[in-house]
Amino acid sequence: MNQQSVSLLAILVNLTLTIGKIVLGLVFNLTALFAEGIHSGLDIVSSIVAYLGIKSAQKPVDEEHPYGYYRAETLAGFMVSIFLAASAIWILYEGITHLFNPEQATLSIWAIGMMVISTAINEIMARLKFNIGTKYSSPALIADGEHSRADAVSSLGVLLGILLIKLWTGADALVTILIGIYVLWESWQLGREISSSLLDITDTEIETRIRKISETAGIEISDLKSRKMGPATIADLKIKLDSKLKIEEASRLTDKLENTLLEKIEKLKFVNIAVESHEFQKGTLRNSIGGHTIYRRGFEPIELKKIGYRVIIPMSENGVSDEFGVQNYTVIDQDNNKKVLRKTKIKNKFFEDGAGHGVKFAKAISADEVYAAHIGENAQNNLKAAGIKFKILDSEKIKNLINIG
């Protein structure tokens, strides 16, 4: 069974119990039984809300909801807690009213039988909802399970009240009040827990698993944040890799870590990984139908298959540029004997006015070496840190190198 089928079953069960309790409560003038019938009637509403929340949470992502609809389940669970509180207030009202204005009640085997059946069925439904709700991390279904558990306890209390009315006519009303207090306390506890989820509470269990997986992969996490969104958890990681790794290797390691996290942690629906050492981010959102939405920001690799030792040269409209960070580069792949295997011009997609981002281009294209007429001190230091060699040569000599092959 899944969340939706359990919610639909709960609606049918509550409808049957509601009718039975209200009818018998009116016939035999049993206040607690009638109040319990009203309580079960509100259960129908809460089960419908839970069902709608579960169904909405499974909708795929779209442009207006890039993180999906997972929080719909949390909102549904919060609504269920409100209905639970409303039923508690109604039960308290009925109990207090009949305590001060007692009416003659009739001890009936039908009423006793109804409450025995109600107690057993509600406990079975509570355990079923807890089991399936925990399995699918469904706050709406778990909240509805709390409602069913409260029903089981209150049904047991009503049964006790019915059995005691021969000893004291006020027993029925007193049990009703005690049930109302219990249900109100349950709604408070449940509402407080779900409110934490709405306020983006940290998922410490998932964070522990993420750290363990990253440690096994030999990847250092410098920062980790997570938050619950209904049945889902999203995580933002900052990791450190060897700064001398080429961007394509750093990207490969990041992809591997991301895939492992999503594969081993079912509850993790969105992961964003920022690589501090290479200044790029990669994220994946896993939706409810098994698809993935992937994005990259920063030093994403430039797709040009590497077929040898790669040298890049900054170019201008008139030939070799006097600057390092420019709009266009000549990319040369050579074999071990420095024979040119391929020579092509590539546009620097990172270029901005006032910021050429030559080092970023060199990393993204997986350059092994740079030939340039001028390279600033900061750029030289960044190239060294990235493990990229460089030579500062006369423009004419660079032109001759370009014409090779």
C-alpha positions as YAML, in Angstrom:
chain: A
units: angstrom
residues:
- id: 1
  name: MET
  ca: [0.00, 0.00, 0.00]
- id: 2
  name: ASN
  ca: [1.06, 3.60, -0.56]
- id: 3
  name: GLN
  ca: [0.13, 6.90, 1.12]
- id: 4
  name: GLN
  ca: [-2.86, 7.62, -1.13]
- id: 5
  name: SER
  ca: [-4.49, 4.21, -0.75]
- id: 6
  name: VAL
  ca: [-4.13, 4.36, 3.05]
- id: 7
  name: SER
  ca: [-5.73, 7.83, 3.11]
- id: 8
  name: LEU
  ca: [-8.66, 6.64, 1.00]
- id: 9
  name: LEU
  ca: [-9.14, 3.62, 3.27]
- id: 10
  name: ALA
  ca: [-9.11, 5.94, 6.31]
- id: 11
  name: ILE
  ca: [-11.88, 8.08, 4.77]
- id: 12
  name: LEU
  ca: [-14.15, 5.02, 4.30]
- id: 13
  name: VAL
  ca: [-13.42, 3.66, 7.80]
- id: 14
  name: ASN
  ca: [-14.07, 7.02, 9.49]
- id: 15
  name: LEU
  ca: [-17.32, 7.50, 7.57]
- id: 16
  name: THR
  ca: [-18.62, 4.14, 8.79]
- id: 17
  name: LEU
  ca: [-17.60, 4.76, 12.41]
- id: 18
  name: THR
  ca: [-19.00, 8.30, 12.42]
- id: 19
  name: ILE
  ca: [-22.46, 7.19, 11.36]
- id: 20
  name: GLY
  ca: [-22.52, 4.33, 13.89]
- id: 21
  name: LYS
  ca: [-21.35, 6.46, 16.85]
- id: 22
  name: ILE
  ca: [-23.66, 9.41, 16.21]
- id: 23
  name: VAL
  ca: [-26.73, 7.20, 15.72]
- id: 24
  name: LEU
  ca: [-26.07, 5.11, 18.86]
- id: 25
  name: GLY
  ca: [-25.13, 8.20, 20.88]
- id: 26
  name: LEU
  ca: [-28.46, 9.86, 20.07]
- id: 27
  name: VAL
  ca: [-30.53, 6.70, 20.56]
- id: 28
  name: PHE
  ca: [-29.10, 5.86, 23.98]
- id: 29
  name: ASN
  ca: [-28.42, 9.47, 25.08]
- id: 30
  name: LEU
  ca: [-24.70, 8.82, 25.56]
- id: 31
  name: THR
  ca: [-22.87, 12.16, 25.44]
- id: 32
  name: ALA
  ca: [-19.38, 10.70, 25.19]
- id: 33
  name: LEU
  ca: [-20.42, 8.40, 22.37]
- id: 34
  name: PHE
  ca: [-22.08, 11.24, 20.46]
- id: 35
  name: ALA
  ca: [-19.01, 13.47, 21.00]
- id: 36
  name: GLU
  ca: [-16.81, 10.65, 19.78]
- id: 37
  name: GLY
  ca: [-18.98, 10.46, 16.67]
- id: 38
  name: ILE
  ca: [-18.36, 14.17, 16.02]
- id: 39
  name: HIS
  ca: [-14.66, 13.52, 16.55]
- id: 40
  name: SER
  ca: [-14.75, 10.73, 13.94]
- id: 41
  name: GLY
  ca: [-16.63, 13.06, 11.58]
- id: 42
  name: LEU
  ca: [-13.77, 15.53, 11.77]
- id: 43
  name: ASP
  ca: [-11.45, 12.61, 11.09]
- id: 44
  name: ILE
  ca: [-13.09, 12.30, 7.68]
- id: 45
  name: VAL
  ca: [-12.18, 15.90, 6.92]
- id: 46
  name: SER
  ca: [-8.61, 15.43, 8.18]
- id: 47
  name: SER
  ca: [-8.18, 12.25, 6.11]
- id: 48
  name: ILE
  ca: [-9.40, 14.09, 2.99]
- id: 49
  name: VAL
  ca: [-6.94, 16.93, 3.70]
- id: 50
  name: ALA
  ca: [-4.13, 14.40, 4.19]
- id: 51
  name: TYR
  ca: [-5.05, 12.67, 0.93]
- id: 52
  name: LEU
  ca: [-5.06, 15.95, -1.02]
- id: 53
  name: GLY
  ca: [-1.73, 16.97, 0.54]
- id: 54
  name: ILE
  ca: [-0.11, 13.65, -0.36]
- id: 55
  name: LYS
  ca: [-1.45, 13.83, -3.91]
- id: 56
  name: SER
  ca: [-0.27, 17.45, -4.37]
- id: 57
  name: ALA
  ca: [3.22, 16.65, -3.04]
- id: 58
  name: GLN
  ca: [3.71, 14.11, -5.84]
- id: 59
  name: LYS
  ca: [3.21, 16.65, -8.62]
- id: 60
  name: PRO
  ca: [6.34, 17.16, -10.76]
- id: 61
  name: VAL
  ca: [8.40, 20.35, -10.60]
- id: 62
  name: ASP
  ca: [7.51, 23.28, -12.84]
- id: 63
  name: GLU
  ca: [8.77, 26.80, -13.52]
- id: 64
  name: GLU
  ca: [6.83, 28.32, -10.60]
- id: 65
  name: HIS
  ca: [7.76, 25.52, -8.20]
- id: 66
  name: PRO
  ca: [11.39, 24.58, -8.93]
- id: 67
  name: TYR
  ca: [11.66, 22.64, -5.66]
- id: 68
  name: GLY
  ca: [8.45, 20.71, -6.28]
- id: 69
  name: TYR
  ca: [5.32, 20.53, -4.11]
- id: 70
  name: TYR
  ca: [6.74, 18.59, -1.17]
- id: 71
  name: ARG
  ca: [5.70, 21.22, 1.36]
- id: 72
  name: ALA
  ca: [2.04, 20.54, 0.47]
- id: 73
  name: GLU
  ca: [2.20, 17.49, 2.73]
- id: 74
  name: THR
  ca: [3.53, 19.56, 5.61]
- id: 75
  name: LEU
  ca: [0.71, 22.08, 5.15]
- id: 76
  name: ALA
  ca: [-1.81, 19.23, 5.04]
- id: 77
  name: GLY
  ca: [-0.38, 17.83, 8.26]
- id: 78
  name: PHE
  ca: [-0.70, 21.27, 9.88]
- id: 79
  name: MET
  ca: [-4.34, 21.45, 8.77]
- id: 80
  name: VAL
  ca: [-4.95, 18.02, 10.29]
- id: 81
  name: SER
  ca: [-3.56, 19.26, 13.63]
- id: 82
  name: ILE
  ca: [-5.99, 22.21, 13.46]
- id: 83
  name: PHE
  ca: [-8.93, 19.86, 12.86]
- id: 84
  name: LEU
  ca: [-7.71, 17.76, 15.76]
- id: 85
  name: ALA
  ca: [-7.72, 20.84, 18.03]
- id: 86
  name: ALA
  ca: [-11.21, 21.80, 16.80]
- id: 87
  name: SER
  ca: [-12.55, 18.34, 17.65]
- id: 88
  name: ALA
  ca: [-10.94, 18.60, 21.11]
- id: 89
  name: ILE
  ca: [-12.72, 21.91, 21.80]
- id: 90
  name: TRP
  ca: [-16.04, 20.43, 20.68]
- id: 91
  name: ILE
  ca: [-15.57, 17.36, 22.91]
- id: 92
  name: LEU
  ca: [-14.69, 19.58, 25.91]
- id: 93
  name: TYR
  ca: [-17.79, 21.71, 25.31]
- id: 94
  name: GLU
  ca: [-20.05, 18.66, 25.20]
- id: 95
  name: GLY
  ca: [-18.46, 17.13, 28.30]
- id: 96
  name: ILE
  ca: [-18.66, 20.29, 30.43]
- id: 97
  name: THR
  ca: [-22.24, 20.98, 29.34]
- id: 98
  name: HIS
  ca: [-23.46, 17.51, 30.28]
- id: 99
  name: LEU
  ca: [-21.45, 17.44, 33.51]
- id: 100
  name: PHE
  ca: [-23.49, 20.36, 34.87]
- id: 101
  name: ASN
  ca: [-26.71, 19.27, 33.16]
- id: 102
  name: PRO
  ca: [-26.66, 15.46, 33.42]
- id: 103
  name: GLU
  ca: [-29.20, 13.43, 31.45]
- id: 104
  name: GLN
  ca: [-30.27, 9.85, 32.00]
- id: 105
  name: ALA
  ca: [-28.21, 7.54, 29.76]
- id: 106
  name: THR
  ca: [-28.90, 3.94, 28.83]
- id: 107
  name: LEU
  ca: [-26.31, 1.16, 29.14]
- id: 108
  name: SER
  ca: [-26.47, -0.64, 25.79]
- id: 109
  name: ILE
  ca: [-24.70, -3.70, 24.47]
- id: 110
  name: TRP
  ca: [-24.81, -2.03, 21.03]
- id: 111
  name: ALA
  ca: [-22.94, 1.01, 22.31]
- id: 112
  name: ILE
  ca: [-20.39, -1.19, 24.10]
- id: 113
  name: GLY
  ca: [-19.89, -3.28, 20.96]
- id: 114
  name: MET
  ca: [-19.47, -0.17, 18.80]
- id: 115
  name: MET
  ca: [-16.74, 1.23, 21.07]
- id: 116
  name: VAL
  ca: [-14.87, -2.08, 21.26]
- id: 117
  name: ILE
  ca: [-14.87, -2.27, 17.45]
- id: 118
  name: SER
  ca: [-13.98, 1.44, 17.16]
- id: 119
  name: THR
  ca: [-11.03, 1.10, 19.54]
- id: 120
  name: ALA
  ca: [-9.63, -1.89, 17.65]
- id: 121
  name: ILE
  ca: [-10.12, -0.39, 14.17]
- id: 122
  name: ASN
  ca: [-8.65, 3.00, 15.11]
- id: 123
  name: GLU
  ca: [-5.56, 1.37, 16.62]
- id: 124
  name: ILE
  ca: [-5.09, -0.76, 13.48]
- id: 125
  name: MET
  ca: [-5.46, 2.33, 11.26]
- id: 126
  name: ALA
  ca: [-3.04, 4.32, 13.46]
- id: 127
  name: ARG
  ca: [-0.36, 1.64, 13.16]
- id: 128
  name: LEU
  ca: [-0.94, 1.33, 9.41]
- id: 129
  name: LYS
  ca: [-0.62, 5.10, 8.92]
- id: 130
  name: PHE
  ca: [2.51, 5.30, 11.09]
- id: 131
  name: ASN
  ca: [4.09, 2.41, 9.17]
- id: 132
  name: ILE
  ca: [3.35, 3.73, 5.67]
- id: 133
  name: GLY
  ca: [3.90, 7.38, 6.71]
- id: 134
  name: THR
  ca: [7.35, 6.56, 8.11]
- id: 135
  name: LYS
  ca: [8.22, 4.44, 5.08]
- id: 136
  name: TYR
  ca: [7.43, 7.28, 2.66]
- id: 137
  name: SER
  ca: [8.39, 10.13, 5.07]
- id: 138
  name: SER
  ca: [4.85, 11.53, 4.84]
- id: 139
  name: PRO
  ca: [4.10, 14.15, 7.55]
- id: 140
  name: ALA
  ca: [0.44, 14.34, 6.47]
- id: 141
  name: LEU
  ca: [-0.09, 10.58, 6.91]
- id: 142
  name: ILE
  ca: [1.86, 10.52, 10.19]
- id: 143
  name: ALA
  ca: [-0.31, 13.41, 11.44]
- id: 144
  name: ASP
  ca: [-3.42, 11.48, 10.42]
- id: 145
  name: GLY
  ca: [-1.97, 8.47, 12.26]
- id: 146
  name: GLU
  ca: [-1.75, 10.60, 15.41]
- id: 147
  name: HIS
  ca: [-5.40, 11.45, 14.85]
- id: 148
  name: SER
  ca: [-6.29, 7.74, 14.63]
- id: 149
  name: ARG
  ca: [-4.26, 6.98, 17.76]
- id: 150
  name: ALA
  ca: [-6.16, 9.75, 19.59]
- id: 151
  name: ASP
  ca: [-9.38, 8.15, 18.33]
- id: 152
  name: ALA
  ca: [-8.35, 4.77, 19.73]
- id: 153
  name: VAL
  ca: [-7.61, 6.26, 23.16]
- id: 154
  name: SER
  ca: [-10.79, 8.32, 23.21]
- id: 155
  name: SER
  ca: [-12.86, 5.32, 22.07]
- id: 156
  name: LEU
  ca: [-11.41, 3.34, 24.97]
- id: 157
  name: GLY
  ca: [-12.30, 6.20, 27.30]
- id: 158
  name: VAL
  ca: [-15.86, 6.35, 25.99]
- id: 159
  name: LEU
  ca: [-16.17, 2.60, 26.55]
- id: 160
  name: LEU
  ca: [-15.07, 3.08, 30.16]
- id: 161
  name: GLY
  ca: [-17.58, 5.92, 30.61]
- id: 162
  name: ILE
  ca: [-20.42, 3.79, 29.25]
- id: 163
  name: LEU
  ca: [-19.54, 0.96, 31.64]
- id: 164
  name: LEU
  ca: [-19.47, 3.36, 34.65]
- id: 165
  name: ILE
  ca: [-22.77, 5.17, 34.10]
- id: 166
  name: LYS
  ca: [-24.58, 2.70, 36.35]
- id: 167
  name: LEU
  ca: [-22.31, 3.72, 39.23]
- id: 168
  name: TRP
  ca: [-22.35, 7.48, 38.55]
- id: 169
  name: THR
  ca: [-24.38, 9.37, 35.95]
- id: 170
  name: GLY
  ca: [-21.63, 11.96, 35.60]
- id: 171
  name: ALA
  ca: [-19.03, 9.36, 34.54]
- id: 172
  name: ASP
  ca: [-20.01, 9.75, 30.90]
- id: 173
  name: ALA
  ca: [-19.46, 13.52, 30.95]
- id: 174
  name: LEU
  ca: [-16.23, 13.30, 32.99]
- id: 175
  name: VAL
  ca: [-14.73, 10.79, 30.55]
- id: 176
  name: THR
  ca: [-15.75, 13.13, 27.70]
- id: 177
  name: ILE
  ca: [-13.83, 16.01, 29.32]
- id: 178
  name: LEU
  ca: [-10.74, 13.87, 29.88]
- id: 179
  name: ILE
  ca: [-10.86, 12.78, 26.22]
- id: 180
  name: GLY
  ca: [-11.10, 16.42, 25.12]
- id: 181
  name: ILE
  ca: [-8.04, 17.36, 27.18]
- id: 182
  name: TYR
  ca: [-6.07, 14.43, 25.75]
- id: 183
  name: VAL
  ca: [-6.98, 15.23, 22.14]
- id: 184
  name: LEU
  ca: [-6.15, 18.93, 22.66]
- id: 185
  name: TRP
  ca: [-2.72, 17.99, 24.03]
- id: 186
  name: GLU
  ca: [-2.13, 15.67, 21.04]
- id: 187
  name: SER
  ca: [-3.04, 18.45, 18.59]
- id: 188
  name: TRP
  ca: [-0.62, 20.84, 20.35]
- id: 189
  name: GLN
  ca: [2.25, 18.36, 20.20]
- id: 190
  name: LEU
  ca: [1.57, 17.54, 16.57]
- id: 191
  name: GLY
  ca: [1.16, 21.17, 15.50]
- id: 192
  name: ARG
  ca: [4.44, 22.14, 17.19]
- id: 193
  name: GLU
  ca: [6.33, 19.35, 15.40]
- id: 194
  name: ILE
  ca: [4.91, 20.20, 11.98]
- id: 195
  name: SER
  ca: [5.51, 23.94, 12.51]
- id: 196
  name: SER
  ca: [9.21, 23.13, 12.91]
- id: 197
  name: SER
  ca: [9.15, 21.54, 9.46]
- id: 198
  name: LEU
  ca: [7.47, 24.63, 7.99]
- id: 199
  name: LEU
  ca: [10.28, 26.72, 9.49]
- id: 200
  name: ASP
  ca: [12.95, 24.70, 7.64]
- id: 201
  name: ILE
  ca: [14.24, 22.61, 10.52]
- id: 202
  name: THR
  ca: [17.58, 20.84, 9.99]
- id: 203
  name: ASP
  ca: [17.51, 17.14, 9.09]
- id: 204
  name: THR
  ca: [20.33, 15.95, 11.36]
- id: 205
  name: GLU
  ca: [19.93, 12.30, 10.34]
- id: 206
  name: ILE
  ca: [20.44, 13.10, 6.66]
- id: 207
  name: GLU
  ca: [23.39, 15.39, 7.44]
- id: 208
  name: THR
  ca: [25.10, 12.57, 9.34]
- id: 209
  name: ARG
  ca: [24.65, 10.22, 6.37]
- id: 210
  name: ILE
  ca: [25.93, 12.87, 3.91]
- id: 211
  name: ARG
  ca: [29.09, 13.40, 5.99]
- id: 212
  name: LYS
  ca: [29.70, 9.67, 6.21]
- id: 213
  name: ILE
  ca: [29.31, 9.15, 2.44]
- id: 214
  name: SER
  ca: [31.58, 12.14, 1.68]
- id: 215
  name: GLU
  ca: [34.21, 10.91, 4.13]
- id: 216
  name: THR
  ca: [34.16, 7.47, 2.49]
- id: 217
  name: ALA
  ca: [34.69, 9.15, -0.90]
- id: 218
  name: GLY
  ca: [37.66, 11.09, 0.51]
- id: 219
  name: ILE
  ca: [35.95, 14.46, 0.02]
- id: 220
  name: GLU
  ca: [36.19, 17.17, 2.68]
- id: 221
  name: ILE
  ca: [32.97, 19.07, 3.52]
- id: 222
  name: SER
  ca: [33.63, 22.63, 4.69]
- id: 223
  name: ASP
  ca: [29.97, 23.52, 5.19]
- id: 224
  name: LEU
  ca: [26.68, 21.60, 5.17]
- id: 225
  name: LYS
  ca: [23.11, 22.84, 5.56]
- id: 226
  name: SER
  ca: [19.88, 20.86, 5.24]
- id: 227
  name: ARG
  ca: [16.18, 21.51, 5.67]
- id: 228
  name: LYS
  ca: [13.06, 19.42, 5.69]
- id: 229
  name: MET
  ca: [10.31, 20.09, 3.16]
- id: 230
  name: GLY
  ca: [7.49, 17.70, 4.03]
- id: 231
  name: PRO
  ca: [8.56, 14.20, 2.97]
- id: 232
  name: ALA
  ca: [11.68, 15.56, 1.29]
- id: 233
  name: THR
  ca: [15.00, 16.97, 2.46]
- id: 234
  name: ILE
  ca: [17.22, 19.37, 0.53]
- id: 235
  name: ALA
  ca: [20.92, 19.84, 1.22]
- id: 236
  name: ASP
  ca: [23.56, 22.44, 0.35]
- id: 237
  name: LEU
  ca: [27.19, 21.34, 0.54]
- id: 238
  name: LYS
  ca: [30.48, 23.16, 0.20]
- id: 239
  name: ILE
  ca: [33.38, 20.86, -0.54]
- id: 240
  name: LYS
  ca: [37.12, 21.25, -1.02]
- id: 241
  name: LEU
  ca: [39.08, 19.44, -3.72]
- id: 242
  name: ASP
  ca: [42.73, 19.61, -4.72]
- id: 243
  name: SER
  ca: [43.00, 22.98, -6.47]
- id: 244
  name: LYS
  ca: [45.44, 21.44, -8.99]
- id: 245
  name: LEU
  ca: [42.71, 19.16, -10.34]
- id: 246
  name: LYS
  ca: [41.52, 20.06, -13.82]
- id: 247
  name: ILE
  ca: [37.95, 21.29, -13.96]
- id: 248
  name: GLU
  ca: [36.79, 18.17, -15.79]
- id: 249
  name: GLU
  ca: [38.21, 15.93, -13.02]
- id: 250
  name: ALA
  ca: [36.70, 18.13, -10.30]
- id: 251
  name: SER
  ca: [33.37, 17.97, -12.12]
- id: 252
  name: ARG
  ca: [33.63, 14.17, -12.41]
- id: 253
  name: LEU
  ca: [34.24, 13.81, -8.66]
- id: 254
  name: THR
  ca: [31.36, 16.17, -7.90]
- id: 255
  name: ASP
  ca: [29.01, 14.22, -10.20]
- id: 256
  name: LYS
  ca: [30.03, 10.96, -8.54]
- id: 257
  name: LEU
  ca: [29.41, 12.32, -5.04]
- id: 258
  name: GLU
  ca: [26.07, 13.77, -6.05]
- id: 259
  name: ASN
  ca: [24.90, 10.54, -7.70]
- id: 260
  name: THR
  ca: [25.96, 8.51, -4.67]
- id: 261
  name: LEU
  ca: [24.08, 10.79, -2.27]
- id: 262
  name: LEU
  ca: [20.87, 10.66, -4.31]
- id: 263
  name: GLU
  ca: [21.17, 6.92, -4.81]
- id: 264
  name: LYS
  ca: [21.79, 6.00, -1.16]
- id: 265
  name: ILE
  ca: [19.53, 8.58, 0.53]
- id: 266
  name: GLU
  ca: [16.01, 8.19, -0.81]
- id: 267
  name: LYS
  ca: [14.64, 11.06, 1.26]
- id: 268
  name: LEU
  ca: [17.19, 13.48, -0.25]
- id: 269
  name: LYS
  ca: [15.35, 15.09, -3.17]
- id: 270
  name: PHE
  ca: [17.59, 18.08, -3.89]
- id: 271
  name: VAL
  ca: [21.33, 18.49, -3.49]
- id: 272
  name: ASN
  ca: [23.48, 21.50, -4.33]
- id: 273
  name: ILE
  ca: [27.27, 21.12, -4.24]
- id: 274
  name: ALA
  ca: [29.58, 24.13, -4.35]
- id: 275
  name: VAL
  ca: [33.25, 23.38, -4.98]
- id: 276
  name: GLU
  ca: [35.22, 26.10, -3.19]
- id: 277
  name: SER
  ca: [38.56, 25.19, -4.71]
- id: 278
  name: HIS
  ca: [37.20, 25.45, -8.28]
- id: 279
  name: GLU
  ca: [34.44, 28.03, -7.78]
- id: 280
  name: PHE
  ca: [31.56, 26.16, -9.39]
- id: 281
  name: GLN
  ca: [28.24, 24.73, -8.29]
- id: 282
  name: LYS
  ca: [26.22, 21.76, -9.43]
- id: 283
  name: GLY
  ca: [22.76, 20.80, -8.29]
- id: 284
  name: THR
  ca: [20.16, 18.14, -8.98]
- id: 285
  name: LEU
  ca: [16.47, 18.06, -8.08]
- id: 286
  name: ARG
  ca: [14.89, 14.59, -8.09]
- id: 287
  name: ASN
  ca: [11.14, 14.75, -8.71]
- id: 288
  name: SER
  ca: [8.43, 12.28, -7.70]
- id: 289
  name: ILE
  ca: [8.25, 10.52, -11.08]
- id: 290
  name: GLY
  ca: [11.94, 9.63, -11.15]
- id: 291
  name: GLY
  ca: [13.21, 12.49, -13.32]
- id: 292
  name: HIS
  ca: [16.06, 14.86, -12.54]
- id: 293
  name: THR
  ca: [16.52, 18.58, -13.10]
- id: 294
  name: ILE
  ca: [20.24, 19.43, -13.27]
- id: 295
  name: TYR
  ca: [21.99, 22.79, -13.30]
- id: 296
  name: ARG
  ca: [25.56, 24.05, -13.22]
- id: 297
  name: ARG
  ca: [26.95, 27.45, -12.29]
- id: 298
  name: GLY
  ca: [30.50, 28.74, -12.45]
- id: 299
  name: PHE
  ca: [33.44, 26.81, -13.91]
- id: 300
  name: GLU
  ca: [31.47, 24.33, -15.95]
- id: 301
  name: PRO
  ca: [33.66, 22.45, -18.44]
- id: 302
  name: ILE
  ca: [33.82, 23.68, -22.02]
- id: 303
  name: GLU
  ca: [32.96, 20.78, -24.27]
- id: 304
  name: LEU
  ca: [36.00, 20.21, -26.49]
- id: 305
  name: LYS
  ca: [37.36, 16.68, -26.38]
- id: 306
  name: LYS
  ca: [40.99, 16.69, -25.37]
- id: 307
  name: ILE
  ca: [43.21, 14.67, -27.71]
- id: 308
  name: GLY
  ca: [46.68, 15.69, -26.50]
- id: 309
  name: TYR
  ca: [48.72, 18.18, -24.53]
- id: 310
  name: ARG
  ca: [46.63, 21.36, -24.63]
- id: 311
  name: VAL
  ca: [48.01, 24.88, -25.10]
- id: 312
  name: ILE
  ca: [45.84, 27.99, -25.25]
- id: 313
  name: ILE
  ca: [46.76, 31.38, -26.72]
- id: 314
  name: PRO
  ca: [44.75, 34.63, -26.26]
- id: 315
  name: MET
  ca: [43.70, 36.20, -29.56]
- id: 316
  name: SER
  ca: [42.50, 39.60, -30.77]
- id: 317
  name: GLU
  ca: [40.96, 40.69, -34.06]
- id: 318
  name: ASN
  ca: [44.44, 41.48, -35.38]
- id: 319
  name: GLY
  ca: [46.12, 38.29, -34.21]
- id: 320
  name: VAL
  ca: [47.77, 37.42, -30.90]
- id: 321
  name: SER
  ca: [46.43, 39.59, -28.08]
- id: 322
  name: ASP
  ca: [48.63, 41.59, -25.76]
- id: 323
  name: GLU
  ca: [46.24, 40.69, -22.89]
- id: 324
  name: PHE
  ca: [45.56, 37.34, -21.26]
- id: 325
  name: GLY
  ca: [41.85, 37.59, -20.44]
- id: 326
  name: VAL
  ca: [40.13, 38.05, -23.81]
- id: 327
  name: GLN
  ca: [37.03, 36.99, -25.78]
- id: 328
  name: ASN
  ca: [38.72, 34.44, -28.04]
- id: 329
  name: TYR
  ca: [41.50, 31.85, -27.75]
- id: 330
  name: THR
  ca: [43.32, 29.51, -30.07]
- id: 331
  name: VAL
  ca: [43.38, 26.01, -28.60]
- id: 332
  name: ILE
  ca: [46.12, 23.64, -29.77]
- id: 333
  name: ASP
  ca: [46.30, 19.93, -28.91]
- id: 334
  name: GLN
  ca: [49.72, 18.31, -29.46]
- id: 335
  name: ASP
  ca: [51.14, 14.83, -29.16]
- id: 336
  name: ASN
  ca: [54.28, 13.92, -27.19]
- id: 337
  name: ASN
  ca: [56.47, 15.06, -30.10]
- id: 338
  name: LYS
  ca: [54.71, 18.44, -30.21]
- id: 339
  name: LYS
  ca: [52.99, 17.54, -33.44]
- id: 340
  name: VAL
  ca: [49.77, 19.51, -33.77]
- id: 341
  name: LEU
  ca: [46.79, 17.18, -33.61]
- id: 342
  name: ARG
  ca: [44.16, 19.90, -33.67]
- id: 343
  name: LYS
  ca: [44.06, 23.69, -33.75]
- id: 344
  name: THR
  ca: [40.82, 25.57, -33.29]
- id: 345
  name: LYS
  ca: [39.44, 28.90, -32.08]
- id: 346
  name: ILE
  ca: [37.14, 28.93, -29.05]
- id: 347
  name: LYS
  ca: [35.08, 31.79, -27.64]
- id: 348
  name: ASN
  ca: [35.54, 32.59, -23.94]
- id: 349
  name: LYS
  ca: [31.99, 32.40, -22.61]
- id: 350
  name: PHE
  ca: [33.16, 33.79, -19.25]
- id: 351
  name: PHE
  ca: [34.40, 37.07, -20.75]
- id: 352
  name: GLU
  ca: [32.95, 40.29, -19.32]
- id: 353
  name: ASP
  ca: [33.91, 43.91, -19.91]
- id: 354
  name: GLY
  ca: [36.58, 44.76, -17.38]
- id: 355
  name: ALA
  ca: [37.05, 41.10, -16.39]
- id: 356
  name: GLY
  ca: [38.45, 38.75, -19.01]
- id: 357
  name: HIS
  ca: [38.41, 35.64, -16.79]
- id: 358
  name: GLY
  ca: [41.36, 34.09, -18.59]
- id: 359
  name: VAL
  ca: [42.16, 31.72, -15.71]
- id: 360
  name: LYS
  ca: [38.54, 30.56, -15.58]
- id: 361
  name: PHE
  ca: [38.65, 29.80, -19.31]
- id: 362
  name: ALA
  ca: [41.96, 27.95, -18.95]
- id: 363
  name: LYS
  ca: [40.48, 25.74, -16.22]
- id: 364
  name: ALA
  ca: [37.23, 25.14, -18.08]
- id: 365
  name: ILE
  ca: [39.00, 24.13, -21.28]
- id: 366
  name: SER
  ca: [41.40, 21.88, -19.29]
- id: 367
  name: ALA
  ca: [44.50, 23.68, -20.54]
- id: 368
  name: ASP
  ca: [47.90, 22.25, -19.71]
- id: 369
  name: GLU
  ca: [49.81, 25.40, -20.68]
- id: 370
  name: VAL
  ca: [49.28, 29.03, -21.68]
- id: 371
  name: TYR
  ca: [51.34, 31.04, -24.18]
- id: 372
  name: ALA
  ca: [50.77, 34.79, -23.80]
- id: 373
  name: ALA
  ca: [52.51, 38.10, -24.36]
- id: 374
  name: HIS
  ca: [51.43, 39.29, -20.92]
- id: 375
  name: ILE
  ca: [49.96, 37.66, -17.83]
- id: 376
  name: GLY
  ca: [49.24, 39.66, -14.66]
- id: 377
  name: GLU
  ca: [50.71, 38.63, -11.33]
- id: 378
  name: ASN
  ca: [47.37, 37.50, -9.86]
- id: 379
  name: ALA
  ca: [46.59, 35.48, -12.96]
- id: 380
  name: GLN
  ca: [50.02, 33.84, -12.77]
- id: 381
  name: ASN
  ca: [49.43, 32.86, -9.16]
- id: 382
  name: ASN
  ca: [45.99, 31.43, -9.99]
- id: 383
  name: LEU
  ca: [47.39, 29.45, -12.92]
- id: 384
  name: LYS
  ca: [50.09, 28.02, -10.65]
- id: 385
  name: ALA
  ca: [47.50, 27.08, -8.04]
- id: 386
  name: ALA
  ca: [45.49, 25.29, -10.75]
- id: 387
  name: GLY
  ca: [48.57, 23.39, -11.95]
- id: 388
  name: ILE
  ca: [48.57, 25.11, -15.38]
- id: 389
  name: LYS
  ca: [51.96, 26.02, -16.86]
- id: 390
  name: PHE
  ca: [52.51, 29.30, -18.70]
- id: 391
  name: LYS
  ca: [55.10, 31.00, -20.89]
- id: 392
  name: ILE
  ca: [55.34, 34.73, -21.55]
- id: 393
  name: LEU
  ca: [56.58, 35.04, -25.13]
- id: 394
  name: ASP
  ca: [56.97, 37.68, -27.78]
- id: 395
  name: SER
  ca: [53.86, 38.02, -29.97]
- id: 396
  name: GLU
  ca: [55.81, 37.18, -33.14]
- id: 397
  name: LYS
  ca: [57.10, 33.95, -31.62]
- id: 398
  name: ILE
  ca: [53.59, 33.00, -30.60]
- id: 399
  name: LYS
  ca: [52.39, 33.65, -34.17]
- id: 400
  name: ASN
  ca: [54.98, 31.28, -35.47]
- id: 401
  name: LEU
  ca: [53.84, 28.63, -33.02]
- id: 402
  name: ILE
  ca: [50.24, 29.08, -34.18]
- id: 403
  name: ASN
  ca: [51.26, 28.57, -37.78]
- id: 404
  name: ILE
  ca: [52.91, 25.25, -36.98]
- id: 405
  name: GLY
  ca: [51.13, 22.37, -38.70]
...
